[in-house]
Every structure is written in C-alpha cells, then in structure tokens.
Amino acid sequence: MNTKPFAEMDLTPEIRRAVEAMGFENATQIQYESIPLIKEGGDVIGRSQTGTGKTLAFGIPAVELVDVGLRLKGSPQALVLCPTRELAVQAAEEMQKLAAYKPGVRTVCVYGGAPMERQIQQLKTATIVVGTPGRVMDHMRRKTLKLQNVRLMVLDEADEMLSMGFRDDIETILQDTPEERQTVLFSATMPPPILALTKQYQKNPRMVQVAKEQVTVDKIQQTYYEVPMGRKMDALALVLRYFHPTRTIIFCNTKKTVDEVTGYLSAHGFTADGLHGDMKQSQRNQVMASFKGGHTAVLIATDVAARGIDVSDIDYVINYDVPQNPEYYVHRIGRTGRAGKSGCAVTLCSGRRQSAELAAIGRMCKSSIQQKALPSRASVREMERQQGLAQVEKVISELDGSPQPMLEELLGRGHTPEILAAALVRLHFGPEPAAEEELPQSSPRAARVYKKLQINIGRSKNIAPNHIMGAITSCTDLSGREIGKIEIYDDHTLVSVPAEKADRIMADMVGLKINRNPTVTQMAEGASPYEEETARRGRQSGRRSAPARDGARDGARPGFRGNGGRPHKSGAPRPYRKG
C-alpha cells in the first residue's frame, strides 16, 4: 500500500501530536490524497476498500475544521454518518483521539440501543457528531440535534448504508443541512444509487481512488471456531498446540485481556509476551526484539500497539476477540501472508452475537471466513505425538556412530535399552498426558432453504425494508431473524422466507396493508427453493435490501423506528417527514 509520512503533510501541531500519540507514522494513499482536498473545502469522493484508513482521512480535516469559538447548543459543525453502531463508535473513538490536544473539540456518538437521555445531554456541547442515520433522525425529530451549523458532512461506507435501506434517511438529513456545506463521501463501490447521490448533493466533487488489489487478503486462509462461553483460553491453547505455529500474533480488544491471555499462556508452557499502550517504551522494545529474534513464539497485542509491528514471517494471526470493525480485521489478518507467502487467520467466537459480528465483517470485507470444528484434545495429543516422533527420528538420522559414554555407563549398570529409551523420552517430552475433558463442539450451521414471495408494492409507494419486515412479523409467526433478503423495486418487492413456512405466510398476509397500501402476495415467478447462509438481520443484498435499520439492529422491535412506539395498524412505522 502506498504511504507517505504524516510529518510531510500540512497538519496543525495539535493534529500532528495526536497522530504520533496514536502510533501512526505514515499516511495511507487514501489519507495523503484525501486530506489536502478536504482541507481545501471542496467536495470529495473517496473510493477505497475497507482497511485503507478512511477514518483518519476524514477525521483529521474534521477536527482541524472545528471553530472552538463557535459552540452553539445542540448544533455541531461536522456530522459523520455510518451504517452500523460498531463503525460509528469506532469512528468517534478515533476522532476523540485526534482531538486530544485541541481543547474545545467534543465528539459525540449517537446510535440506537443506547440511552437517549445521555445522548441528549452530550449533544448540548458536541462540535462533531458521529451516528447512524436512524438515531440521527430521532434526534432531529426531538429537536435535540440541529444541523444548521454543519460545515462538513461525511457519508462513511455509503454503499453499505444504501444497501441497508438508509437512502431516504440520508437524503432527509442532507436536506436539513446548509446548502453551502462541504460533503465528503467514502464508498468501496460506486453503484448507480451512489452516483445519483453524488450528482444531487455534491458540487464538482474530486475523486480519490485506491486500487482494490492494495488491500487484498486472497492468500490468507480465514477460519473461525465457535467456542463455549468462558472457555476461550482453553480453546486458544488447543489451537496453538494443534497447529504449533512458529510465530503468531494474538489480537485482543483491551489491555486487560492482553495481560490475562499472556499470563494464561505463560503458565501453560508457551513462550508468550504481551504488548499494549500502558507498557514503557523500554519494555515494548524488549518484547519486540524478542519476538523478531524468534525467542518469543507468541505475541499478544491490542490493535493500537501492533501498528508498528513489521515482521514478514508470521504464519498465524489469531483474533482472540472479534475485531471492533472491518478495518481492524483487515489490518490484523494482513500481518500474515506477506511477501507473497500464504498465511492463516483464526477467529474465536463465543455465542451467536460474536459469530454474527464476524459474519458482517466478512461480508463488508468481501472475505470468505469458513467455520471449522475446534480441534479435539485427542487430536491435539496425536499431533504432538507425531511431532515428537519426528524430532526423535531427526536426531537418530544425525547420529554418526561415535561412542556415547553416558549411554554405555547406564547399560553397564544393568538397564535395558528399552528402559533407557523410555526414560529419555519422558525426560525430554514429559509424562504421557492424562485424558482431558473435551470442549463442546459447535458444528457449522446448516444452510436454510428459502422461497421468494412477491408483494405488489415497491419504491413508488415509499416502501423501505423495515416497512416490509415490520408488516410481515406483525401478521405472521415469523421473526425478523428468519426473514432473508428483501429486494425493493419500483412496483414490487421480493422477500425471501423459509420455504417450509412460505404457504402459511402467504395465507396470513391476505388483506394486509403496508403503509395504508393494500397488498397482494404471491409466489415469485420462477422461484424455486434455494439454500443460503442462515438469515441474519442487516444482511447485504444487491438493492435497498438489508432488512434492518439501526433501530432493529440494536434490539428494537423490527419495523419500528422512532415513532414513540406507536405503529400503524399494519405494523409498519410512520415515515419521518420534515416540518
């Protein structure tokens, strides 16, 4: 990936100091090309894959733009929209770090599922707001967020937001900001809906494009294991013992977890060292020297601490914690598979939520992350036995027939060769381990069979995915989790539902009204049962299709979005209207 030192860029002293404190030395291509253009005040389109450092690309100009002398209650100067709360939280955290040495800059993150009262209080002093479209709209409706002073508007992961059905929300928000605002859009792809947005809401935008191959992870084998709750450390030890990697980095989300994992592995016979921001520089240097020199086989680190690591022969990367966003995932697994070599990336997931988070990351990174069964303790013991046999045979092959005085003396004392061999094997490899309790296994989930239903209303009736989901779940026994892809066209909508329930669902939907529109539901023409991964709320699809907005994603009842909990009789939410 092309880089350029931050020291060579025209940054304010406060920002340069913050960037150094965050551990960054070089700007990525998207950063060193975008930052000057955004600082000039023009509209910018940044086209790059996840993992290229887009947050700093818009975060640095946003923090520099803030006029700390202009602070109006509930009226920020910069607004950043993100498709999910996880990405919004991460972006807000990065921007808070960038503003560490610029007093008066206050970043507030707003998203569904968090206490509204606390966000209202925080918004009173916010100069930068990062949020999901649904919750931003909620605050606009409550008058707790006013956009008349927004000077910079950022749409992060714009294609993902559109695929999740946020287009109407985005347009409403854009229309509520000043016409003379600066609009910056980042997107991995440029489908027609994105081009339409840029044409309507940007003025002569400049394009910055990062080649797709710069962030490819094609040579990295990506797998994950589902691990019982509370047994992650046991599972980690099994993985390390089974694959016996030469040099491994284990990533954790917090400094506390780094210390805990380091202590556990060290106590169980692994040469392991931890690396995080609370360590003194001398300690960090010592740990890195030991890891690079091959004296330490396992390095446990946080994402920030690992940014300065440049070791080319790491054969395994293990995510002990699921990364907080797709950028971190790409950065982590990119530590292996370098210089044309292949590599392996393993992620440990406990519970459905973590598995769902990883699946979402995989979709956004366009990566195939395969689930595998966790190695059993018996298979680990057999692998270690085979490795021991190979070591002994290697020593045997290197014997040159020269006298072995100690061996001759032991034989002279009456010990048989068999007893001596057994004693030397135990001395070197330890006693034969006793049988251990196996960890419960989670087999890969079976694919679910779907059928497509066609509903006779679509975009021309202002229908959005959450309207469809709310209506279906209100009149059937189907849960939002069971609904698959939702594809909204101008005059009709296609919905994927479990094949075994399709007929009953059609019967339950007879006479159903959606947004006061009478509907007719039938089997889609040419539709036949098909298999796909278990449906999850928020999945991707080709058109405005993913079934959940951030309200449903964060635990709200599907189809209800900021209308005080009062649905239409149809079960669909009342759309937001300006004025």
TINU-606333 format. One line per 5 residues: their letters; for each residue x, y, z of C-alpha. Coordinates in steps of 0.1 Angstrom, whole numbers, always signed. Layout:
N
A) X:Y:Z  ...
END
This chain:
579
MNTKP) +0:+0:+0  +14:+34:-9  +23:+56:+21  +37:+90:+29  +50:+103:+63
FAEMD) +25:+124:+82  +54:+147:+90  +55:+158:+54  +18:+168:+53  +4:+202:+62
LTPEI) -11:+194:+95  -16:+216:+126  +8:+210:+155  -21:+196:+176  -31:+171:+150
RRAVE) +5:+160:+143  +10:+154:+180  -22:+134:+182  -13:+113:+152  +21:+105:+168
AMGFE) +5:+96:+201  -18:+72:+182  +12:+54:+168  +9:+64:+131  +40:+75:+112
NATQI) +29:+71:+76  -4:+81:+59  -20:+56:+36  -28:+66:+0  -64:+75:+7
QYESI) -52:+96:+36  -25:+116:+19  -46:+122:-12  -79:+130:+5  -68:+151:+35
PLIKE) -54:+181:+14  -86:+181:-8  -110:+181:+22  -90:+208:+39  -93:+230:+8
GGDVI) -131:+229:+14  -142:+211:-18  -165:+181:-20  -146:+147:-22  -155:+112:-32
GRSQT) -131:+86:-17  -133:+52:-34  -114:+26:-15  -119:-8:+2  -123:-13:+39
GTGKT) -89:-13:+57  -73:+16:+39  -76:+41:+68  -106:+62:+58  -115:+73:+93
LAFGI) -83:+94:+96  -88:+106:+60  -120:+125:+71  -113:+127:+108  -82:+148:+106
PAVEL) -98:+176:+84  -130:+174:+105  -111:+181:+138  -90:+209:+121  -121:+225:+107
VDVGL) -139:+229:+141  -140:+265:+152  -139:+262:+190  -151:+298:+194  -184:+288:+177
RLKGS) -202:+265:+200  -240:+265:+198  -261:+242:+219  -271:+210:+201  -257:+223:+168
PQALV) -224:+205:+157  -201:+218:+129  -193:+183:+115  -217:+153:+110  -205:+118:+102
LCPTR) -230:+91:+92  -220:+54:+95  -241:+23:+86  -237:+5:+120  -233:+14:+156
ELAVQ) -200:-5:+157  -185:+16:+129  -199:+48:+144  -184:+40:+178  -150:+32:+163
AAEEM) -150:+64:+142  -160:+85:+172  -132:+70:+193  -106:+77:+166  -118:+113:+163
QKLAA) -117:+118:+200  -80:+107:+199  -73:+131:+171  -88:+160:+191  -69:+151:+223
YKPGV) -47:+182:+220  -73:+206:+207  -94:+218:+237  -130:+226:+229  -135:+199:+203
RTVCV) -160:+174:+216  -171:+143:+196  -204:+126:+205  -216:+93:+191  -253:+86:+187
YGGAP) -268:+53:+178  -299:+31:+186  -300:+9:+216  -281:+34:+239  -299:+57:+265
MERQI) -315:+86:+247  -312:+109:+277  -275:+106:+280  -271:+113:+243  -293:+144:+246
QQLKT) -271:+158:+274  -239:+151:+254  -253:+167:+222  -256:+200:+240  -218:+205:+239
ATIVV) -210:+185:+208  -189:+200:+180  -187:+168:+160  -214:+142:+158  -209:+106:+146
GTPGR) -240:+84:+143  -262:+60:+125  -289:+75:+103  -319:+62:+123  -307:+77:+156
VMDHM) -296:+110:+140  -332:+112:+126  -346:+105:+161  -326:+135:+175  -336:+157:+146
RRKTL) -373:+149:+153  -368:+157:+190  -350:+189:+182  -321:+178:+202  -298:+179:+171
KLQNV) -299:+209:+149  -279:+208:+116  -280:+245:+106  -243:+250:+115  -229:+218:+99
RLMVL) -200:+228:+77  -187:+193:+69  -210:+163:+61  -193:+128:+58  -210:+97:+45
DEADE) -188:+68:+56  -194:+34:+39  -220:+50:+17  -227:+19:-4  -233:-2:+27
MLSMG) -258:+24:+41  -277:+23:+8  -278:-15:+7  -292:-14:+42  -321:+8:+31
FRDDI) -310:+42:+45  -313:+62:+13  -344:+81:+24  -329:+89:+58  -297:+101:+42
ETILQ) -315:+124:+18  -336:+138:+46  -306:+145:+67  -287:+161:+38  -317:+183:+30
DTPEE) -317:+196:+66  -280:+208:+64  -269:+241:+49  -267:+241:+11  -232:+256:+13
RQTVL) -219:+227:+34  -189:+205:+23  -199:+169:+15  -174:+141:+16  -184:+105:+6
FSATM) -165:+73:+11  -175:+41:-6  -159:+8:-16  -181:+6:-48  -199:+32:-70
PPPIL) -233:+17:-79  -259:+39:-97  -276:+49:-64  -242:+63:-51  -237:+82:-83
ALTKQ) -272:+97:-81  -264:+109:-45  -232:+125:-56  -248:+142:-85  -276:+156:-64
YQKNP) -258:+166:-32  -222:+173:-42  -207:+201:-62  -179:+193:-86  -165:+165:-63
RMVQV) -129:+154:-66  -123:+117:-69  -97:+98:-48  -94:+62:-57  -73:+34:-41
AKEQV) -68:+3:-62  -87:-27:-49  -57:-50:-51  -39:-29:-24  -59:-44:+4
TVDKI) -64:-80:-10  -63:-109:+15  -67:-136:-11  -37:-155:+1  -48:-157:+37
QQTYY) -68:-188:+48  -96:-174:+71  -114:-196:+95  -133:-193:+128  -142:-215:+157
EVPMG) -173:-213:+178  -162:-217:+214  -183:-223:+246  -187:-192:+267  -160:-189:+293
RKMDA) -137:-214:+275  -119:-191:+251  -85:-195:+268  -88:-233:+267  -97:-232:+231
LALVL) -68:-208:+223  -44:-233:+239  -58:-261:+219  -54:-242:+186  -18:-232:+194
RYFHP) -9:-268:+204  -25:-283:+174  -11:-260:+147  +22:-253:+165  +29:-221:+146
TRTII) +64:-208:+145  +54:-171:+150  +20:-159:+160  +2:-127:+168  -29:-129:+190
FCNTK) -51:-98:+190  -73:-87:+219  -96:-57:+221  -84:-44:+256  -52:-41:+275
KTVDE) -67:-61:+304  -74:-91:+281  -38:-89:+267  -25:-93:+303  -49:-121:+311
VTGYL) -41:-141:+279  -3:-135:+283  -5:-148:+319  -25:-179:+310  -3:-189:+280
SAHGF) +29:-183:+300  +16:-205:+328  +7:-233:+303  +41:-236:+288  +40:-212:+259
TADGL) +67:-186:+253  +44:-156:+251  +47:-118:+257  +21:-91:+258  +22:-57:+241
HGDMK) -1:-27:+248  -1:+10:+254  +4:+10:+291  +39:-5:+288  +70:+16:+290
QSQRN) +89:+21:+257  +118:+1:+270  +95:-28:+277  +79:-25:+243  +114:-25:+226
QVMAS) +124:-56:+246  +92:-75:+237  +96:-67:+200  +132:-76:+199  +125:-110:+215
FKGGH) +96:-116:+190  +115:-106:+160  +145:-126:+171  +125:-158:+174  +129:-161:+212
TAVLI) +92:-155:+217  +68:-175:+196  +35:-158:+206  +29:-121:+208  -4:-109:+223
ATDVA) -13:-73:+214  -40:-47:+211  -47:-31:+177  -30:+2:+185  +1:-14:+200
ARGID) +5:-37:+170  +5:-9:+144  +43:-6:+145  +50:-43:+140  +67:-51:+107
VSDID) +75:-88:+108  +73:-107:+74  +72:-143:+85  +41:-145:+108  +24:-177:+99
YVINY) -7:-173:+121  -29:-144:+133  -55:-153:+159  -83:-130:+168  -90:-138:+205
DVPQN) -116:-111:+204  -137:-103:+174  -124:-71:+159  -144:-39:+165  -148:-31:+128
PEYYV) -138:-44:+94  -108:-21:+91  -93:-36:+122  -100:-71:+108  -81:-64:+76
HRIGR) -52:-48:+94  -50:-77:+118  -50:-106:+93  -27:-86:+69  +1:-93:+94
TGRAG) +3:-128:+79  +5:-138:+42  +31:-111:+34  +58:-110:+7  +39:-134:-15
KSGCA) +36:-161:+12  +4:-178:+24  -9:-173:+59  -37:-183:+82  -61:-161:+102
VTLCS) -82:-177:+130  -110:-160:+150  -126:-173:+182  -163:-166:+186  -184:-172:+218
GRRQS) -221:-170:+212  -243:-161:+183  -237:-124:+186  -199:-127:+181  -205:-151:+152
AELAA) -229:-126:+136  -205:-97:+141  -178:-117:+123  -201:-127:+95  -210:-90:+90
IGRMC) -173:-81:+89  -167:-109:+64  -194:-95:+41  -181:-60:+43  -145:-71:+36
KSSIQ) -157:-94:+8  -139:-122:+26  -149:-159:+29  -144:-168:+66  -151:-206:+70
QKALP) -163:-222:+102  -144:-253:+113  -148:-277:+142  -124:-269:+171  -95:-294:+173
SRASV) -103:-321:+200  -79:-327:+228  -73:-362:+214  -63:-349:+180  -40:-324:+197
REMER) -23:-352:+217  -19:-372:+185  -4:-342:+167  +20:-336:+195  +29:-374:+195
QQGLA) +37:-372:+158  +58:-341:+162  +77:-359:+190  +84:-389:+168  +96:-367:+140
QVEKV) +121:-350:+164  +134:-383:+177  +138:-396:+142  +157:-365:+131  +182:-370:+160
ISELD) +186:-406:+150  +194:-397:+115  +220:-373:+127  +239:-398:+149  +273:-405:+134
GSPQP) +281:-438:+154  +305:-421:+178  +307:-435:+214  +281:-423:+239  +299:-426:+273
MLEEL) +267:-419:+294  +247:-444:+275  +274:-470:+279  +276:-464:+316  +239:-468:+320
LGRGH) +239:-500:+301  +267:-512:+323  +246:-506:+354  +221:-532:+341  +194:-510:+325
TPEIL) +180:-524:+293  +180:-503:+261  +141:-502:+262  +140:-488:+297  +167:-462:+288
AAALV) +148:-451:+257  +116:-447:+277  +134:-427:+304  +150:-404:+278  +117:-398:+260
RLHFG) +100:-389:+293  +128:-367:+303  +126:-347:+270  +88:-348:+264  +74:-352:+299
PEPAA) +50:-379:+311  +21:-391:+288  -7:-366:+294  -39:-379:+310  -71:-378:+291
EEELP) -87:-344:+294  -123:-332:+292  -132:-323:+256  -146:-289:+249  -182:-289:+235
QSSPR) -181:-287:+197  -202:-264:+176  -208:-278:+141  -212:-255:+112  -247:-243:+108
AARVY) -268:-259:+81  -280:-238:+52  -316:-227:+53  -339:-233:+24  -358:-202:+12
KKLQI) -385:-193:-12  -392:-158:-27  -425:-141:-22  -436:-111:-44  -456:-82:-29
NIGRS) -472:-58:-53  -458:-26:-39  -424:-11:-40  -403:+21:-41  -430:+41:-59
KNIAP) -451:+38:-27  -422:+49:-5  -417:+14:+8  -385:+6:+28  -371:-27:+41
NHIMG) -382:-20:+77  -418:-14:+65  -418:-49:+49  -402:-66:+79  -425:-49:+104
AITSC) -456:-58:+85  -447:-94:+80  -437:-100:+116  -469:-84:+128  -492:-107:+109
TDLSG) -473:-140:+109  -454:-160:+134  -421:-152:+116  -393:-134:+135  -372:-108:+119
REIGK) -342:-131:+122  -359:-157:+99  -365:-132:+71  -339:-133:+44  -331:-109:+16
IEIYD) -355:-81:+8  -353:-66:-27  -373:-35:-33  -381:-25:-69  -402:+4:-83
DHTLV) -435:-15:-84  -429:-47:-64  -409:-62:-36  -393:-97:-33  -389:-112:+2
SVPAE) -370:-144:+10  -388:-165:+36  -382:-201:+50  -395:-225:+23  -414:-246:+48
KADRI) -434:-216:+60  -440:-199:+26  -475:-211:+20  -487:-202:+55  -471:-168:+54
MADMV) -489:-160:+21  -522:-171:+37  -515:-149:+68  -508:-119:+45  -541:-119:+27
GLKIN) -557:-84:+31  -525:-69:+47  -520:-32:+43  -484:-18:+43  -482:+20:+49
RNPTV) -520:+20:+42  -515:+4:+8  -535:-28:+1  -512:-56:-9  -513:-89:-28
TQMAE) -487:-115:-20  -479:-144:-43  -450:-168:-51  -424:-150:-72  -424:-162:-108
GASPY) -398:-189:-115  -390:-190:-78  -377:-224:-66  -363:-233:-32  -326:-223:-27
EEETA) -301:-226:+1  -281:-198:+17  -264:-190:+50  -288:-186:+79  -305:-153:+76
RRGRQ) -295:-125:+99  -308:-90:+103  -288:-65:+85  -275:-88:+57  -264:-74:+24
SGRRS) -283:-76:-9  -280:-61:-43  -307:-34:-40  -321:-14:-10  -325:-48:+6
APARD) -310:-55:+40  -339:-59:+63  -328:-39:+94  -321:-3:+102  -301:+6:+132
GARDG) -332:+6:+154  -339:-31:+147  -301:-39:+147  -298:-25:+183  -327:-46:+197
ARPGF) -358:-25:+189  -388:-44:+175  -383:-48:+138  -401:-22:+117  -404:+5:+144
RGNGG) -383:+35:+141  -386:+65:+164  -423:+70:+163  -428:+67:+201  -436:+30:+198
RPHKS) -469:+36:+180  -470:+15:+148  -496:+18:+120  -523:-8:+122  -504:-26:+95
GAPRP) -474:-29:+118  -452:-6:+97  -437:+26:+111  -449:+61:+102  -422:+76:+79
YRKG) -404:+107:+90  -415:+139:+73  -397:+172:+75  -416:+202:+90
END
